[in-house]
Amino acid sequence: MGRRNILSALPGGAAGIGLMPISAASAQELPEIRWRLVSNFPKSLDTIFGTAVEFARAVGELTEGRYRIDVFAAGEIVPGLQVLDAVQNGTVEMGHGPTYFYSGKDPTFTLFTGLPFGLNTRMQNAWFYQGGGEALLNDFLAKYQVCALPAGNSGCQMGGWFRKEIKSLADLKGLKFRIPGMAGQIWQRLGAVPQQISPGDIYPALERGTIDAAEFVGPYDDEKLSLYKVAKYYYYPGWWEGGAAAFTLVNLEMWQDLPEHYRSVLTYASAYANGWMTAKYDAANPKALQRLVAAGAVLRPFPAEVMEASWKAANELYAELSAGNADFKRVYEHLIAFRDDQYLWWQVAESGFDAFMIRHRRG
Amino acid sequence: MGRRNILSALPGGAAGIGLMPISAASAQELPEIRWRLVSNFPKSLDTIFGTAVEFARAVGELTEGRYRIDVFAAGEIVPGLQVLDAVQNGTVEMGHGPTYFYSGKDPTFTLFTGLPFGLNTRMQNAWFYQGGGEALLNDFLAKYQVCALPAGNSGCQMGGWFRKEIKSLADLKGLKFRIPGMAGQIWQRLGAVPQQISPGDIYPALERGTIDAAEFVGPYDDEKLSLYKVAKYYYYPGWWEGGAAAFTLVNLEMWQDLPEHYRSVLTYASAYANGWMTAKYDAANPKALQRLVAAGAVLRPFPAEVMEASWKAANELYAELSAGNADFKRVYEHLIAFRDDQYLWWQVAESGFDAFMIRHRRG
């Protein structure tokens, strides 16, 4: 905590910067800081773990190395699912990852990373940056003594790997499906049995038949797990993650004690990381998908009956959660109103263009 | 030029920063700089002109006001279409806007902002940041003694405002359509007569019937021109701008003379501006579309016959341009290969999700 005390003892010279030229002295006053950031993910995921590394690199470059953030993978300091706790209690200054891992604490956490049947990636960015989403996020997170900035998005994910084809709703009965969080609750309403299994344990569980199916991310990340060898049916779309947002989480007191200039640096570095992660996934997924299909993966869309039942079950769940949780209700209603406006517009230009281009793709 | 000479006379202390802590002295050495940026657009466009303002604000915040960029609208220093020239010849240090305004100099400029039937917005970002697009852009721009960073994207644009309904290809015969650049060349092949008219002159030209149709941007920007009052049919999609990228342009010599730290600042501020502009458009367009329709705009998709003929004419044009222009050919082939991979993947998760959500939108 010594470092924080040094910061709070600084004169207020870092406030009120904007475009006004200030004296050269202030740059000297900016302290050298070294922070620790814990990711929810292992180093092998150069996409989402890599986003935290890019973020830290940007912070270093933007401060000429004076503000250094060391990035740690899941398990190096705390287990991957305890990132929020570690930031909240000050074990580390920062975290990086999605918020839906904490839906067990409060389902409201799910709304920020991605509600099943929620927003796509661009809509999430519009909601956070221009639609009021970021304020809702930080109002909610203040309860946990952390604040957050959007810092990455995976794009729409896949529906996962299934050992057998899903031809109807009846095929979901008793299906042991590795799927966490709120999406798992929805699948449960369809008759499936959601399983919580860490990524490294998915392959053997599918191979032995301990589980029947597993979802992870999308082609590029999924390829690393080689699941096509033990569950070849690769379903889409991952309707529970039309876009999945990651965030830089900062201990709130530490954020408030930072010089204003360093808060700006974290803000712009997070915005950079936000675009970086989506570009990384978007550039890498097409070739990975082609390799997976060449290796034997069989692409299948979820049957319409399954999609419709999922939509119905999701909305029933949201109504129940809204009835019992004021935070969930407030954020959910805001998000859904935004989504409905977005898809009104999306169906015109964006999806019209994409649909034509998909039909005319060469090769 | 005095300022540049001061910069080039600086010791090389600003190089090699990364994560290595460096001495506090270097921050003192960073010079106070004031640059001028000219936008292609008027101040009334708080979307795309506003992006340049956001960029400049970020540069100021990230340097505690030491590096100040003053933003000028089209016409304040140079006319909107002479931004590249002004940056190239050093009249100003920077510009902001799309590159396709310069397709008269070389059609290769069109490929970076958005080829008709090219990439959508996320694909453009993936291409620039992770697919090699940024290197191709700067290799090409070096001929003009400028360099560029992606700094904004409009999303898919609309097809424009038409006084009469377009029911078949025959309706394009002799149609006087305000549409610039390469898209105009394609429409010409379909029988239309492309017109070059500045935004402020579109309304009276449509009102008097001097022209039959005009394209501009999308709902939020178009609303400012009130074109629905004089040409009520609002067509989509704007297949010539599936995504339209804007850039910060910097005089190459001035860029090379900048301290490395300030180059990093321009890079991250541009990345921030890149996301900001898309979020701004995405958040603003849905309500604007609703207001336009309530005021009498009539939405119409381009007939399939027109879309197919446009696709064919576009590809014929690209083949001709590739035969006569090595730069165009090299960048075009790179972009098209990237696009075809992208849409292979896009048709799976992203468009599957969006299509379902569009069908189930409330209200």
Interface residues (C-beta under 8 A of the other chain):
Chain A: A14 I17 G18 L19 M20 P21 I22 A24 S26 A27 Q28 L30 E32 A56 R57 A58 G60 E61 L62 E64 G65 R66 R68 F117 N120 T121 R122 M123 N125 A126 W127 F128 Y129 Q130 G131 G155 C156 Q157 M158 G218 P219 Y236 P237 G238 W239 G242 H261 S264 V265 Y268 A269 A271 Y272 N274 G275 W276 T278 A279 K280 D282 A283 A284 N285 P286 K287 L289 Q290 L299 P301 M307 W311 I336 R339 D340 D341 Q342 Y343 L344 W345 W346 Q347 V348 A349 E350 S351 G352 F353 D354 A355 F356 M357 I358 H360 R361 R362 G363
Chain B: I17 G18 L19 M20 P21 I22 A24 S26 A27 Q28 L30 E32 A56 R57 A58 G60 E61 L62 E64 G65 R66 R68 F117 N120 T121 R122 M123 N125 A126 W127 F128 Y129 Q130 G131 G155 C156 Q157 M158 G218 P219 Y236 P237 G238 W239 G242 H261 S264 V265 Y268 A269 A271 Y272 N274 G275 W276 T278 A279 K280 D282 A283 A284 N285 P286 K287 L289 Q290 L299 P301 M307 W311 I336 R339 D340 D341 Q342 Y343 L344 W345 W346 Q347 V348 A349 E350 S351 G352 F353 D354 A355 F356 M357 I358 H360 R361 R362 G363
